[in-house]
Amino acid sequence: MTTKTVHLALYDTLADWEIGFATARINNPAFQKNPGSHRVRTVGATLDPITTMGGLRVLPELALADVDPADSAMLVLPGADTWDGGNAEFARAARRWLEAGVPVAAICGATVGLAAEGLLDDRPHTGNAPEELAGVAGYTGAEHYRADRAVRAGGLVTAGGASALEFAREVLAELDLYDPAVLEAWYGLFHTADPVWFGKLRAAVS
């Protein structure tokens, strides 16, 4: 079995909490239809370490210029303060991924970067708030905005920064990592903390 790589973008002030549910489940074979079928590798504009919003220093494994969308299962773009007028190289990379038919997942400030790149003008999407995207120069996708926690459409996953769990659910669905019943039970457990979902999760994976 060939292991597919999900590329996680790294840049300063990355919002730590927005990616944890997704990366933990991608890298953990438990519950997966094909255990070990995917892995996460980190990608920076350079190989220099970045500092997350939580103060963690993280060293990218790969430089963005060396990654080909053809070798990727998905590009994940976390939010960060640096999306306000920055990270343009990753917005351009998102265009390359989507044009190559490879999914992209963007949360919080990363949706602003995609809007600035024109990638939300004709795709269903969400973000932190419609007012935030409306303030992005050149953005014309207001009619495609959805007031949902996360939206998955045409190979693009978007979410607001308060919806890390829903973001992960749509990322996992796009990657087809779990059987639908497993994904539903996993999400139900973490969304509600109701132990009944733990029993459903055990039953779904048995």
C-alpha positions, 0 to 999 in steps of 0.5 A: 500500500502506498502511503499518501501525503497530506501537506500541512502548511507552516508559517509564523503565528499558525493557530495551533488549535485549528489543525489538531483534530485533523492531523491527529486522526490522519496520522493515527491509524485507529479507526481508519478504513486502510490503516496507515494510508495517509500521513502528514508532512509539514511544508514551509516557505523555507526550511526555517523554523516557525513559531505558532500562536501558542509559542511552539517552534516547529521545523518544516520538513519540506520547502513549498517550492519542492512539493508537487501537487501530484505527490500530495493528497491534500494541502491544509492551510491553517489560520494565522495572523500572517494571513493579513496581507501575507502568505501569498505563496501558499494562496498561490499554491492552493490554486496549483493544487486545485487546478491539479485536482488535488483537495485544499482545506483552509480554516480561519485566516487562510480563507481570507488568503484564498479569497484574495487569490480569487479562489472563493469567487465561484465555489461554495465556502465559509469562513469566520464571517461574511463581513471579513471576506467582504473586506478582501480586495477583489473578492466577488464570492459573497453569493457562494458564502454559506453560514455553516461551521464547515463547507466541503465542495468541489475539492475545497474545505473551508471553516471558521476558526471556531470550528476546528472539529467540523473542519477535521470532519470534512477533511477526513471525509474528503480524504475518505479516511473512515467509513461514514458510520465511524466518522459520524460516531467520532464526530458525535463523541467529540461534539457532544461528549455523550458516552452513547457515541463512544458505544456507537464508535466501538460498534462501528469499528468492530 
